[in-house]
Amino acid sequence: MQQLFVGDLSLSDGVIESVVLSESEVRVGFRLWDGSKARFWFTGVIGMKDRNSVGQDIESLDTESGASLFQGAEGAYAAELLEERRADRAAPIVRYAFIGSWMMKPILEVYAEEMDVQRTNEF
């Protein structure tokens, strides 16, 4: 896993304000430590785990891909998601994990092909 700082966005001390799931995408509204806002847009989503993330403080965003994605306790879940993936999708899957500040464990995990992040004034 590697800690990810997206561009000039430092996620530490930020708060997840919304999580919206649709057919194959997830949008996460995020308030940064300085009060500004950002929107994370995940596409090619095959699954997610949300542990009551809205309103939670975030320490970082970790990513995991490749063979390591299918090892350990989370590996069986990722493999199950891939079994149900549409046959016409072949892009690699990445696990994006928002790490909570209090327990230092993932509170929101998104399994997706791509992620984009933008500063915004609204969600």
TIZATOR-881264 format. One record per residue (C-alpha): x, y, z; residue in three letters. Coordinates in nm, 3 decimals, padded with zeros to 5 digits. Layout:
{site {X; Y; Z}; "ala"}
...
# end
This chain:
{site {00.000; 00.000; 00.000}; "met"}
{site {00.110; 00.353; -00.058}; "gln"}
{site {-00.021; 00.673; 00.094}; "gln"}
{site {-00.167; 00.897; -00.174}; "leu"}
{site {-00.181; 01.275; -00.176}; "phe"}
{site {-00.381; 01.376; -00.480}; "val"}
{site {-00.214; 01.676; -00.640}; "gly"}
{site {-00.204; 01.954; -00.388}; "asp"}
{site {-00.478; 01.801; -00.171}; "leu"}
{site {-00.367; 01.688; 00.173}; "ser"}
{site {-00.640; 01.456; 00.298}; "leu"}
{site {-00.522; 01.447; 00.659}; "ser"}
{site {-00.782; 01.598; 00.895}; "asp"}
{site {-01.044; 01.613; 00.618}; "gly"}
{site {-01.400; 01.481; 00.652}; "val"}
{site {-01.612; 01.268; 00.420}; "ile"}
{site {-01.936; 01.463; 00.368}; "glu"}
{site {-02.121; 01.238; 00.121}; "ser"}
{site {-02.100; 00.905; -00.059}; "val"}
{site {-02.316; 00.847; -00.366}; "val"}
{site {-02.319; 00.509; -00.540}; "leu"}
{site {-02.469; 00.459; -00.885}; "ser"}
{site {-02.446; 00.175; -01.138}; "glu"}
{site {-02.069; 00.174; -01.193}; "ser"}
{site {-01.944; 00.487; -01.021}; "glu"}
{site {-01.904; 00.634; -00.675}; "val"}
{site {-01.881; 01.004; -00.590}; "arg"}
{site {-01.734; 01.107; -00.256}; "val"}
{site {-01.780; 01.463; -00.130}; "gly"}
{site {-01.490; 01.567; 00.092}; "phe"}
{site {-01.419; 01.872; 00.310}; "arg"}
{site {-01.047; 01.942; 00.340}; "leu"}
{site {-00.876; 02.057; 00.661}; "trp"}
{site {-00.888; 02.421; 00.544}; "asp"}
{site {-01.265; 02.415; 00.477}; "gly"}
{site {-01.238; 02.386; 00.099}; "ser"}
{site {-01.413; 02.100; -00.077}; "lys"}
{site {-01.314; 01.827; -00.319}; "ala"}
{site {-01.502; 01.561; -00.510}; "arg"}
{site {-01.360; 01.215; -00.572}; "phe"}
{site {-01.512; 01.038; -00.869}; "trp"}
{site {-01.447; 00.665; -00.904}; "phe"}
{site {-01.539; 00.498; -01.234}; "thr"}
{site {-01.548; 00.135; -01.338}; "gly"}
{site {-01.655; 00.049; -00.982}; "val"}
{site {-01.709; -00.319; -00.908}; "ile"}
{site {-01.775; -00.286; -00.535}; "gly"}
{site {-01.728; -00.089; -00.217}; "met"}
{site {-01.735; -00.121; 00.160}; "lys"}
{site {-01.866; 00.169; 00.365}; "asp"}
{site {-01.823; 00.156; 00.743}; "arg"}
{site {-02.045; 00.455; 00.825}; "asn"}
{site {-01.790; 00.689; 00.666}; "ser"}
{site {-01.998; 01.007; 00.629}; "val"}
{site {-01.892; 01.255; 00.896}; "gly"}
{site {-01.570; 01.069; 00.977}; "gln"}
{site {-01.226; 01.233; 00.994}; "asp"}
{site {-00.973; 01.097; 00.743}; "ile"}
{site {-00.601; 01.046; 00.788}; "glu"}
{site {-00.508; 00.942; 00.433}; "ser"}
{site {-00.609; 00.761; 00.116}; "leu"}
{site {-00.423; 00.436; 00.051}; "asp"}
{site {-00.419; 00.247; -00.277}; "thr"}
{site {-00.355; -00.118; -00.354}; "glu"}
{site {-00.344; -00.293; -00.690}; "ser"}
{site {-00.197; -00.593; -00.866}; "gly"}
{site {-00.138; -00.929; -00.699}; "ala"}
{site {-00.130; -00.780; -00.348}; "ser"}
{site {-00.498; -00.689; -00.386}; "leu"}
{site {-00.587; -01.060; -00.367}; "phe"}
{site {-00.384; -01.147; -00.059}; "gln"}
{site {-00.478; -01.135; 00.306}; "gly"}
{site {-00.822; -01.097; 00.458}; "ala"}
{site {-00.953; -00.861; 00.188}; "glu"}
{site {-00.830; -01.085; -00.095}; "gly"}
{site {-01.133; -01.315; -00.094}; "ala"}
{site {-01.369; -01.016; -00.118}; "tyr"}
{site {-01.176; -00.867; -00.412}; "ala"}
{site {-01.170; -01.204; -00.592}; "ala"}
{site {-01.545; -01.241; -00.546}; "glu"}
{site {-01.602; -00.895; -00.693}; "leu"}
{site {-01.395; -00.982; -00.999}; "leu"}
{site {-01.599; -01.299; -01.059}; "glu"}
{site {-01.911; -01.087; -01.101}; "glu"}
{site {-01.746; -00.822; -01.317}; "arg"}
{site {-01.881; -00.768; -01.669}; "arg"}
{site {-01.685; -00.968; -01.927}; "ala"}
{site {-01.619; -00.662; -02.146}; "asp"}
{site {-01.423; -00.484; -01.869}; "arg"}
{site {-01.050; -00.556; -01.864}; "ala"}
{site {-00.886; -00.253; -01.697}; "ala"}
{site {-00.695; -00.326; -01.376}; "pro"}
{site {-00.882; -00.278; -01.049}; "ile"}
{site {-00.743; -00.063; -00.768}; "val"}
{site {-00.858; -00.066; -00.407}; "arg"}
{site {-00.888; 00.293; -00.279}; "tyr"}
{site {-00.914; 00.301; 00.101}; "ala"}
{site {-00.997; 00.613; 00.301}; "phe"}
{site {-00.821; 00.561; 00.636}; "ile"}
{site {-01.002; 00.692; 00.944}; "gly"}
{site {-00.813; 00.916; 01.185}; "ser"}
{site {-00.936; 00.747; 01.503}; "trp"}
{site {-00.872; 00.378; 01.439}; "met"}
{site {-00.624; 00.413; 01.148}; "met"}
{site {-00.827; 00.151; 00.955}; "lys"}
{site {-01.023; 00.178; 00.629}; "pro"}
{site {-01.368; 00.327; 00.675}; "ile"}
{site {-01.451; 00.351; 00.305}; "leu"}
{site {-01.308; 00.119; 00.039}; "glu"}
{site {-01.383; 00.155; -00.330}; "val"}
{site {-01.277; -00.109; -00.584}; "tyr"}
{site {-01.258; 00.074; -00.917}; "ala"}
{site {-01.073; 00.111; -01.245}; "glu"}
{site {-01.007; 00.485; -01.216}; "glu"}
{site {-01.027; 00.781; -00.981}; "met"}
{site {-01.044; 01.152; -01.053}; "asp"}
{site {-01.042; 01.428; -00.794}; "val"}
{site {-01.137; 01.792; -00.832}; "gln"}
{site {-01.168; 02.089; -00.606}; "arg"}
{site {-01.525; 02.212; -00.605}; "thr"}
{site {-01.765; 02.449; -00.430}; "asn"}
{site {-02.046; 02.196; -00.419}; "glu"}
{site {-02.105; 01.822; -00.429}; "phe"}
# end
